[in-house]
């Protein structure tokens, strides 16, 4: 595995790999790799000739009140994981390298961001889209891997790829879960023992919502029922329960056959704020 | 010469050309090709294996009060010129092809646009940057050719290429002039006979400004002298006379040796609004 820190070096090696007809899979991350990232790397390794992992904590996607400096970092551990997962190139630039010159533009995301978590993080997805566009131009992957735990981020990247006709396949990798259904997250350690037993009800609520839509219940009724279910089983009022078309994240008035749908939840426990979602293709049951 | 209308076709042929190691020169235009465009095509033809010309009147760079529909078009004539100039691929997409899906993002230009013509056309350069990024991803040129008549546009594209690390050489092609110095422009036909004799004083004023800077005169004094000179010789008050660092388009307090400088003028005659500029590397004379 080669560790590369310069943009020009990365572009040079990728040009050679591409000229040799190599298929390149890319996993962009902010490091501190967890099981979710490892699933992305596994998928990338199985389906490409060359796997590129990037680790870059992108200041542009942090708000003024979000603590960029406190973002966890452990490069040595990340390096070990990357090597074990068969990464060929680990791209690890500094902030100065990525934002060398005075930035003159930003990619402003105008759709898919005024809902879910985007509503509370103005500018966050502009920062994501801008850095991902930079990384795509540096790495020139054939395929890019993103985790569906961050379904809204995946929707934004999907829009970016379409808008600029990027010749990149976007692979959405499913959320990794504990046996009881709880989505894996570094934030789960902040749950106390009692909360940990209740947290799986987020995923159960998502499953309930899906079933109810499939038997023909109206969107707003399903949301209500899910909210009640979450309150009953966790003792917490959900921060949001939302149902949208996916990946457009537009309102669903009436659900159509084969429409792709996301149900998403956020619940604030005493210390941990948990999010979860499911995306599925709608088909009406009997 | 092949005329291509589909993005996917264009991407397919360019992929093949690039795999064969061909060097690709690209001239993006809105059509209605004039002598300036022909100079770009000539430069591109002399320095590349493959020349791509795009003709696309981009709605995104027109303001609500700018008449997109009245923009002059003559595809048959353009096609002839392209063939004569040795263009290999003429990319000629429809608006529906270029903006197929709901656009989710725009490239917002935050620097280099609050001066000169950008001041009066809010959003114009966002539209330019967005469509040029799309075209760059479709054509994947090694070199792109732009005319310095639109020096601010060139500055914006320069920023775009740096921001996203695009592996593209930007070639700035000098303004084509009449023998008396008047910059060639389709708008020159709107000058009456008397105005036509006075219009060359724009270029003379630029030359005067350059000389005055080189003998050490202060920026604000040079601007004043140029304004007086234009008023005296044309009878019109200049809309603006500006002097900036180029391509950053930032204020120049003190001029430094070898600094790249732009002097730019706009003058509104009875019917025609003319613009002109010179960009040069500063060196103090004796």
HADDOCK unambig.tbl for C-alpha pairs under 7 A between the chains (distance, minus, plus):
assign (segid A and resid 19 and name CA) (segid B and resid 19 and name CA) 6.43 0.50 0.50
assign (segid A and resid 103 and name CA) (segid B and resid 163 and name CA) 5.92 0.50 0.50
assign (segid A and resid 104 and name CA) (segid B and resid 109 and name CA) 5.98 0.50 0.50
assign (segid A and resid 104 and name CA) (segid B and resid 110 and name CA) 5.37 0.50 0.50
assign (segid A and resid 104 and name CA) (segid B and resid 111 and name CA) 4.69 0.50 0.50
assign (segid A and resid 104 and name CA) (segid B and resid 159 and name CA) 5.66 0.50 0.50
assign (segid A and resid 104 and name CA) (segid B and resid 163 and name CA) 6.93 0.50 0.50
assign (segid A and resid 105 and name CA) (segid B and resid 107 and name CA) 6.52 0.50 0.50
assign (segid A and resid 105 and name CA) (segid B and resid 108 and name CA) 5.43 0.50 0.50
assign (segid A and resid 105 and name CA) (segid B and resid 109 and name CA) 4.33 0.50 0.50
assign (segid A and resid 105 and name CA) (segid B and resid 110 and name CA) 5.25 0.50 0.50
assign (segid A and resid 105 and name CA) (segid B and resid 111 and name CA) 6.92 0.50 0.50
assign (segid A and resid 105 and name CA) (segid B and resid 160 and name CA) 6.87 0.50 0.50
assign (segid A and resid 106 and name CA) (segid B and resid 107 and name CA) 5.87 0.50 0.50
assign (segid A and resid 106 and name CA) (segid B and resid 108 and name CA) 5.35 0.50 0.50
assign (segid A and resid 106 and name CA) (segid B and resid 109 and name CA) 6.70 0.50 0.50
assign (segid A and resid 107 and name CA) (segid B and resid 105 and name CA) 6.54 0.50 0.50
assign (segid A and resid 107 and name CA) (segid B and resid 106 and name CA) 5.87 0.50 0.50
assign (segid A and resid 107 and name CA) (segid B and resid 107 and name CA) 4.53 0.50 0.50
assign (segid A and resid 107 and name CA) (segid B and resid 108 and name CA) 5.97 0.50 0.50
assign (segid A and resid 108 and name CA) (segid B and resid 105 and name CA) 5.45 0.50 0.50
assign (segid A and resid 108 and name CA) (segid B and resid 106 and name CA) 5.36 0.50 0.50
assign (segid A and resid 108 and name CA) (segid B and resid 107 and name CA) 5.99 0.50 0.50
assign (segid A and resid 108 and name CA) (segid B and resid 108 and name CA) 6.14 0.50 0.50
assign (segid A and resid 109 and name CA) (segid B and resid 104 and name CA) 5.98 0.50 0.50
assign (segid A and resid 109 and name CA) (segid B and resid 105 and name CA) 4.33 0.50 0.50
assign (segid A and resid 109 and name CA) (segid B and resid 106 and name CA) 6.69 0.50 0.50
assign (segid A and resid 110 and name CA) (segid B and resid 104 and name CA) 5.38 0.50 0.50
assign (segid A and resid 110 and name CA) (segid B and resid 105 and name CA) 5.25 0.50 0.50
assign (segid A and resid 111 and name CA) (segid B and resid 104 and name CA) 4.68 0.50 0.50
assign (segid A and resid 111 and name CA) (segid B and resid 105 and name CA) 6.91 0.50 0.50
assign (segid A and resid 133 and name CA) (segid B and resid 164 and name CA) 6.86 0.50 0.50
assign (segid A and resid 134 and name CA) (segid B and resid 164 and name CA) 4.73 0.50 0.50
assign (segid A and resid 134 and name CA) (segid B and resid 165 and name CA) 6.65 0.50 0.50
assign (segid A and resid 137 and name CA) (segid B and resid 164 and name CA) 6.58 0.50 0.50
assign (segid A and resid 137 and name CA) (segid B and resid 165 and name CA) 6.56 0.50 0.50
assign (segid A and resid 137 and name CA) (segid B and resid 166 and name CA) 6.34 0.50 0.50
assign (segid A and resid 138 and name CA) (segid B and resid 165 and name CA) 6.75 0.50 0.50
assign (segid A and resid 159 and name CA) (segid B and resid 104 and name CA) 5.67 0.50 0.50
assign (segid A and resid 160 and name CA) (segid B and resid 105 and name CA) 6.88 0.50 0.50
assign (segid A and resid 163 and name CA) (segid B and resid 103 and name CA) 5.90 0.50 0.50
assign (segid A and resid 163 and name CA) (segid B and resid 104 and name CA) 6.92 0.50 0.50
assign (segid A and resid 164 and name CA) (segid B and resid 133 and name CA) 6.85 0.50 0.50
assign (segid A and resid 164 and name CA) (segid B and resid 134 and name CA) 4.73 0.50 0.50
assign (segid A and resid 164 and name CA) (segid B and resid 137 and name CA) 6.59 0.50 0.50
assign (segid A and resid 165 and name CA) (segid B and resid 134 and name CA) 6.65 0.50 0.50
assign (segid A and resid 165 and name CA) (segid B and resid 137 and name CA) 6.57 0.50 0.50
assign (segid A and resid 165 and name CA) (segid B and resid 138 and name CA) 6.75 0.50 0.50
assign (segid A and resid 166 and name CA) (segid B and resid 137 and name CA) 6.34 0.50 0.50
